[in-house]
Structures are given as structure tokens and as C-alpha cells.
Amino acid sequence: QVQLVESGGGLVQAGGSLRLSCIASGSIFGINVMDWYRQAPGKQRELVATFTSGDSTSYADSVRGRFTISRDNAKNTVYLQMNSLKPEDTAVYYCHVGCIFCRPYNYWGQGTQVTVSS
């Protein structure tokens, strides 16, 4: 019931910036979770940034101060602004949505590759 289309990944030099976008379509009304994950080669998938209850945000320690999650409700889009990128940020980034009125509950984008060169 929900489709997620990601964009914004690419190759960037260390210290550079990228802005990832995730556009949601379909049954938008039931979305109650919006966040970003990433998975680096040989590593477990990890939560990078999320909106928490109370309309606050939370970040992984490794990206706090460099990444910012935001959303544009009018455009049904969630963003991940990534600044001061490091080679360690190289991973496939996935947006994730939880939809309380959908089946299944969880939806994932197809992933967008972010590669940071040293």
C-alpha cells in the first residue's frame, strides 16, 4: 500500500555533502514511523536517523552533528542531509516507513548507494 522511491545517492569526496530523498506514495495516512537505515559491506544494518515520539529526532552516535533528518509533509517526502561525509559513511542507505493501517506494517525503499572517497 506504500511505495518508497529513494534518490540522491552517489559518489562524493570526504568532507562533501549529499541529500537523500525518499518520496512516499500510496496509503500515506497511516504512516507513523519514518527513518533512515544504512548497511555497509560486511556490516549489520543500522538505524541512522529517525523521528521519535513527541516529534523529536534521534541519530546514531556515528552521524550525530553531521546528518539531519527532515520531512516535508506536503510532498510526502523525508530527507537525510549528510554533511562532512567520511569514508566510513559508505553504505547503501534505505528509507523505512511504518504504516499502522497497511499490511504489512513495514515498507522499505530499494536503497541508494552512497560512496565516500578519501
C-alpha positions in Angstrom: 0.0 0.0 0.0 3.0 2.3 0.4 5.7 2.8 -2.2 9.0 4.5 -1.4 11.3 6.0 -4.1 14.8 7.0 -3.0 17.2 9.3 -4.7 20.2 11.4 -4.0 22.9 8.8 -3.6 26.2 8.9 -5.4 29.9 9.3 -5.2 31.3 12.2 -3.1 34.7 13.1 -1.7 35.3 13.1 2.0 34.1 16.3 3.6 31.4 16.7 1.0 27.6 16.6 1.3 24.7 14.7 -0.1 21.0 15.0 0.4 18.9 11.8 0.2 15.2 12.0 -0.6 12.5 9.4 -0.1 9.1 10.0 -1.6 6.2 8.0 -0.2 3.1 7.3 -2.2 0.0 5.2 -1.6 -1.6 5.0 1.8 0.1 7.9 3.4 -2.4 8.5 6.2 -1.3 5.5 8.3 2.4 6.3 8.4 3.6 6.7 11.9 7.3 5.9 11.5 9.8 7.4 9.1 13.5 6.8 9.4 16.8 6.0 7.6 18.9 2.9 7.8 22.2 2.0 6.2 24.2 -1.1 5.6 27.8 -1.1 4.8 29.6 -4.1 3.3 30.2 -6.8 5.9 28.2 -4.8 8.5 24.8 -5.1 10.1 22.1 -2.8 9.0 21.9 0.1 11.4 19.5 2.8 12.2 20.9 6.2 11.2 18.2 8.7 11.9 14.6 8.6 12.9 11.7 10.7 14.0 10.7 9.7 17.6 7.6 10.2 19.6 7.0 13.8 20.5 8.1 14.9 17.0 11.7 14.8 18.0 14.6 13.3 16.2 17.3 10.8 17.1 20.6 9.9 15.5 23.2 7.2 15.6 26.3 8.3 17.5 28.4 8.0 14.4 26.4 10.6 12.5 25.1 12.9 15.1 26.1 16.5 14.3 26.7 15.7 10.7 23.4 14.3 9.5 19.9 15.8 9.7 16.6 14.1 9.1 13.7 16.2 8.0 10.4 15.9 6.2 8.1 17.8 4.0 4.6 16.6 4.7 3.1 18.5 1.7 5.4 16.5 -0.6 5.2 13.2 1.4 9.0 13.2 1.5 11.6 12.5 4.1 15.1 13.8 3.7 18.5 12.9 5.0 21.0 15.8 4.8 24.5 14.4 5.1 27.4 16.8 5.7 31.0 16.3 6.4 30.9 12.8 4.9 33.5 10.3 5.8 34.6 7.1 4.0 33.0 5.2 6.9 29.7 6.5 5.8 29.9 4.5 2.6 26.9 2.2 2.6 23.6 1.5 0.9 21.0 3.8 2.5 17.4 2.7 3.0 14.4 4.7 3.9 11.9 2.9 6.1 8.2 3.6 6.8 5.9 2.0 9.3 2.2 2.2 8.4 -0.4 1.3 11.0 -3.2 0.9 8.5 -1.2 -1.0 6.0 -0.4 -4.7 5.6 2.4 -5.3 6.0 3.4 -2.7 8.5 6.9 -2.1 7.3 8.0 -0.7 4.0 11.5 -0.2 2.6 12.9 1.7 -0.2 15.1 -0.1 -2.7 18.2 1.6 -1.4 20.6 4.2 -2.7 24.3 3.8 -2.8 26.4 6.4 -1.1 30.2 6.1 -1.7 32.6 8.5 0.0 36.1 8.6 -1.3 39.1 9.5 0.8 
